[in-house]
Amino acid sequence: MKSNYDCVWNVCASVRSTYTEDGAVLLDIEKGLCYSLNTVAARLWNSLEEFRSGVAFSSLIDAVSRQFDVPRQQLEVDVSEHLEKLEKMGLVRRGSAPMYQQST
């Protein structure tokens, strides 16, 4: 399995979200399941949704770090763990980061 640092993360197309002052609620319309997110997890989800075509882990950390006063290393660990949980629930997908080639 690729490291989170080498991946692009995408929100699954079947997931819908709504936000409240307490966080967010996610609905997987294919499975008919709802999930609730606390305010911190909702901010991460919102950052994921902003990049519907996929977001590199480092860019996601950059986006979330602007919202929280947490050491970057701790944020990387916490976000990585949360993304893996979301992936196991089928709410996000991990893809390969695009490889860029130099022209010769």
C-alpha positions in Angstrom: 0.0 0.0 0.0 1.3 3.4 -0.9 2.1 5.9 1.9 -0.4 8.7 2.4 2.3 11.1 1.3 2.4 9.6 -2.2 -1.4 9.6 -2.7 -4.1 11.8 -4.0 -7.4 11.6 -2.0 -10.9 11.9 -3.5 -14.3 12.1 -2.0 -16.4 9.2 -3.3 -19.1 10.4 -5.7 -21.9 8.7 -3.7 -21.3 10.8 -0.6 -23.3 13.9 0.2 -22.6 16.3 3.1 -24.4 18.9 5.1 -22.8 21.1 7.7 -24.0 22.3 11.1 -22.5 24.3 13.9 -21.6 21.0 15.6 -19.8 19.5 12.6 -21.2 17.6 9.6 -23.4 14.7 8.5 -22.3 12.5 5.6 -24.7 10.3 3.6 -23.5 7.5 1.4 -26.5 7.4 -1.0 -25.4 4.0 -2.4 -25.2 2.3 1.0 -27.9 4.3 2.7 -25.6 5.0 5.7 -25.2 8.3 7.6 -22.0 9.3 9.4 -21.6 12.3 11.8 -18.4 14.3 12.0 -17.3 16.5 14.8 -16.2 20.1 14.0 -12.5 19.2 13.4 -13.4 16.2 11.1 -15.9 18.4 9.3 -13.2 21.0 8.5 -11.1 18.2 7.0 -14.0 16.9 5.0 -14.7 20.5 3.7 -11.1 20.7 2.6 -11.5 17.4 0.8 -14.6 18.6 -1.0 -12.9 21.7 -2.2 -10.6 19.5 -4.3 -13.3 17.3 -5.9 -10.7 16.2 -8.6 -8.4 15.0 -5.8 -5.9 16.5 -3.4 -2.4 15.5 -2.6 -1.8 14.7 1.1 0.7 17.5 1.5 -1.8 20.0 -0.1 -4.5 18.8 2.3 -2.2 19.2 5.3 -1.4 22.8 4.0 -5.1 23.6 3.8 -6.0 22.2 7.2 -3.0 23.7 8.9 -4.3 27.2 8.1 -7.4 26.4 10.2 -5.7 24.8 13.3 -2.8 25.8 15.5 -1.3 22.4 15.7 2.3 21.3 15.0 2.5 20.1 11.4 3.9 16.7 12.3 1.0 16.0 14.7 -1.5 17.2 12.1 0.1 14.8 9.5 -0.4 11.9 11.9 -4.0 12.8 12.8 -5.1 13.5 9.3 -3.5 10.4 8.0 -5.3 8.3 10.6 -8.6 10.0 9.9 -8.2 9.5 6.1 -7.6 5.8 6.6 -10.8 5.5 8.7 -12.8 7.4 6.0 -11.3 5.0 3.4 -12.3 1.9 5.4 -15.8 3.3 5.5 -15.8 3.8 1.8 -16.2 7.6 1.9 -12.9 8.5 0.3 -10.6 6.9 -2.2 -6.8 6.9 -2.3 -5.2 7.2 -5.7 -1.7 7.5 -7.1 -0.2 10.9 -7.4 0.4 11.8 -11.0 3.9 11.3 -12.2 5.4 14.2 -14.0 8.0 13.6 -16.6 10.6 16.1 -17.9 10.6 16.6 -21.6 13.8 15.8 -23.3 
